[in-house]
Amino acid sequence: MAYAPFNLAGKVALVTGGNRGIGLGMATALAQSGADIVIWGSNAERNQAAEGELLKHGVRVKAQTVDVSDESQVAEAMVEAVTAMGRIDSVFANAGVGFGSPSFVDMQTETYRKILAVNLDGVFFTLREACRHMVDRAKSGDPGGSLVGVASLAAIEGAARNEAYAATKGAVISMIKSVAVEHARYGVRANAILPGWIATDMTAGAQSAPAFAEKVIPRVPARRWGEPADFGGMAVYLASDASSYHSGDTLVIDGGYSIF
């Protein structure tokens, strides 16, 4: 019999921020591996475009317009997704924003609050509602599930002028570890992904900066920007039965940048 743990047919994956960037890269790979997909995004037009692309892979796709910083929206959307798809097997809490500042002392409280609302509150609300569904399912005799929080290298390195962003990403790692320990008894595992320098809308400014191209990217051993597609394999692995004993980990995808 062939070894086929990466066949996700029959599984349902939910990806927040799934209409572009890393989120869409993960959702695409999950769909290509047979998983039905739910994507959450705050932009309805982008959601529709992403839904159309994902449907090409022959799986069921549901796009929902959700602001993850809004607790009630997250709770309602999770119930709606479970009702529509029948179950949720994996959740990738990927939605995030990044606003820097000229300096730490110049960072406005409003900026700080906006970043925390999406990057930390949004992950908390998403994972809590996902756990609620998975625990209920386990108590009904159907244990299992995979939860993934997308953090950042900013969580483990000094991110100058990005203290608020770094704080949220460090908190995501700690939250994931707590979730992993508490929910192992239900067959639920939780892991964090830490992207490095990835070519997405969030890094558009850096991508167009000559100084960045000359001084930063050459320090990446892979000698290139990461791409959203580089997260597809990890997403499929974490959604699959191959990772059934892998929990509480921080998985760095950065082309070797953090160790060079």
N, C-alpha and C positions, 0 to 999 in steps of 0.2 A: 504494500500500500504506500502511495506517495506521501511524503511529509508535506502537509498543506496548512500550517497554522495561520498563514497570512491571508487565507481566503476569508473575507469578512461578510460573505453572503449570509443574510439573516440577521445581521447586526445593524444597529442604528447609532450613528455618531452625530453629536451636536457640536458645532464650532461657533463660538462667539467671535465677532469680527471676521466672519467667514466670507465676506464679499470681496476681499482684496488682500494683497500682501501675503504674509505668512499664513494667515487663516485660510485663504483660498488655496494656497499651495497644499496645505494639509488636507483640506476638504476634497480637492481634486484627486489626490492619491488614495484617500479613503474610498471615494466613489469608484475609482479604477480597480480597487481590490474587492468591490462588491457590496460595500456598506451603503445603506440608505442614509441620506444626509439631511440634517437640519442646520441651517445657517441663521445666525442672528447678526443683524447690523442695523445701525441707526439711519442709514440712507436707503430709502425704498428703491430708488432707481438702480443703485449699485446691487442691491439684493436681487432685483429682477434679472439683471445682466448675469450675475453669478449663477443664479438658478438655471438660466438657460444653458450655460456652459456645462454645469454639472449633470443636467438631464441627458446630455449627449452620451453619458457613460451607461445609460440603461438602468439607472437606479431611481428609486423614489427620492424626491427632493422637496423639502418644505422650507421656504424662506420667511422669516418673521422680522418685522421691524421692531427692534427692542433697544431701548436705552438701558444698558446694564447697570447704570448708576441709580436707576429707579427701582426700588425694592419691589413695588407692586407689579411693575411691568415684567420683571424677571419671574416672579412667582406665577403670574398668569400665563406667561409664554411657556414656561416649563410644563404646566398642566396641559396646555393646548398642544404642545409638541408630543407629549406622551399619549394623549388621546388620539391624535392624528396618526402617529407612527406605531402605536401599540406598546412601545418600550423605548428606553434610551440606554444603550450599553456603554457608551463612552462620551465624555464631555471634555472639550478643549476650551478652557477659559483663556481666550487669546485676546479679546478686545482690550485695547489700551490706547492711551494718548501720551504724547511727549512734548512738554513745553519747557524749554530751558530758560535761562536768565543771564544777563550780562555778568552777574556775580550772585553769590549766595545772599549777601546783604541787600541786594536790589530785588530779590525774588518777592513778588507780591503775594500776600496771603490768599488772594482770589485764585491765583495760579496754582498755589499749593493745594487748595481745596478742590479745584477742578481735577487735578491729577489724581488725588486720593479717591475722589468719587468714582472715577472710572476704573483706575488700575488696581485699587484695593477693595473698595466697597463692591464694585462690580464683580470681582472674582469671588468675594465672600458670598454675595447673594447667589451667584450662579452655582457655586459648589455646594452651598447649603441646600438649595432646592434639588440639585442632582442627587445629593446624599439622601434626601427625604424619599425620593422615588426609589433609589436603589436599596435602601434599608427596607422599605415596605415590600419591595419585590422579593428580597431575601427572606423576609418573615413569611412570605407566601410559598416558600420552597424553591425560589428561583434566584439564588445568590449570584454575585459577580458584578463587575463593572470596573471601568477605568476612568480616573479623573486626572486631568493634566492642567497645570497652571503654567502659562507662558510668562516667565520672568525675564531676565536680561543679565548680561555680564555686569551691568551697573550694580547688580545686587552683591557682587563679590569683589568688585574693583572700585577704585575711587573715581566717581563720575563728576568731575568739577562742573559747577554751574548747573547741575542736574540733581540736586540733593532730594527734592521731592520725588522725582521719578525713581531715583535709586532706593529711597526709603520704601516705596510701594513694592518694588521688585524683591527687595530683601524680605519684606513681610510675606510676599506670596510663597517664598520658599519655606518659611516657618509654618505658614498655614497648611501647606501641602503635607509637611511632615506630621503635623498633628492629625490631619484628616486620615493619613495613611495608617497611623497607629490605632486610632479609634475605630476605623471601619474595616480593618482586616478580618474581623470575625464574621463580616457579612460577605466576604469574598471580594471586597472592593479594594482596589489598589490606587495609589495616588503618587504622581511624580511631577517634577518641574522641568521645563525645558528652558535653557538659557541661550538665547540667540546672541551672536556677536554682531559684526557689521554686515547688515543685510540690506540689499537694495529694495527699498519699499518707499511708499509715499512719505513715511515718517522721516526717512533719511535723505530726502530729495535735496535739501540744502547742502549737506555734506558731500553728496555725490557730484554736485556741480562746483565744488570748491577746489581750485588747483592745489592749494596747500594741503588739503586733506588727501588728495590723490598722490601727492609727492611724499608725505610724511607718515601717513597712517596705514594706507592699504599696503605699501611695501613691507610693513611689519607683520602682515598676515602671512603665515607660512604658505598658505594655499595661493597667495598672490592674486587674489581677486575678491570682489564683493560676494557675499553669500546671496543666494536667490531663494525666493519662496519655495521653489521645487525642492530645495535641499532639505526641507523639513518633512517631505512626504514619507520617506522611509521610516523615520522615527514615529510619525503619527500612526502609520499602519502597524508597526511593531507594538506600540503602546495600546492600540485598540484591539490587538489580536490575542489569541490564547498563548502565543509565544512568550508574552510578558506576564503570565499569570502569577509568577513568584517574584516579580520585580516591583518593588514599592518603596516609597520614601526617598527616592533618588533625585539628584540634580544632574541633568543631562546637558552638557555644553555642546553647542553646535556653532563653532566660530572659526573653522578653518585652521585651528591651532593658535589663534591670536593670544589667548590668555596664558599660554605656557611658553611663549617665545620672548 
